[in-house]
Amino acid sequence: MRYPPDHKQSSRARLVEAGAALAKQEGFGNTGLQALMAAADMTTGAFYSQFRSKPELLQAIVAHELSKTLDWFEGKSAAEIARSLNAYLSMQHAENPAQGCAIPALGAEVARADDATRLTFEQLILRVHAAIADATGDEQLPWVLISQAVGAIVLARAMSTRAVRQTLLATVRIESTRRLLQEP
């Protein structure tokens, strides 16, 4: 059976997208190759036509997911970034890791990953930092905002009580907006 010319590329994209959602929900290390392939509706044998190893898939997931995160910030004004942070710090995001940012879901796994994956992560986070710095004219504030937002999602996801999650996220939203827009 002959496949269309873009079959390999579309299969890879489908695997990265489906694998990312599953890994963000269940953890990359906790998810076996068979489950990752099933999420993409592909056979385990097809994996090796796309990637040489599972760590290589993690690197592709990091690149894909952090590129989506970068889109929230690159070329945006401080007010637009504040709106993006407000959406990021939402209950919807906290309660749906599979559809959310990869950093709070996979950050600890990336820290233990190979150098190539960590370099990909670093390069994209530096671009997020630069986008926020460009909008604010401040080189330090982006690290505060990124860390605050990611940490808030990690903490909110760990809380058992919805009311506590809501209070935590609302507090960080208010403080992030205040810092970003330089309100007293």
Buried (B, 14 or more C-beta within 10 A) or exposed (E): EEEEEEEEEEBBBBBBBBBBBBBBBBBBBEBEBEBBBBBBEBEEEBBEEBBEEBBBBBBBBBBBBBEEBBEBBBEBEBEEBBEBBBEBBBEEBBEEBBEBBBBBBBBEBBEEBBEEBBEBBEEBBEBBBBBBBBBBEBEEBBBBBBEBBBEBBBBBBEBEEEEEBBEBBBEBBEBBBEBBEEEE
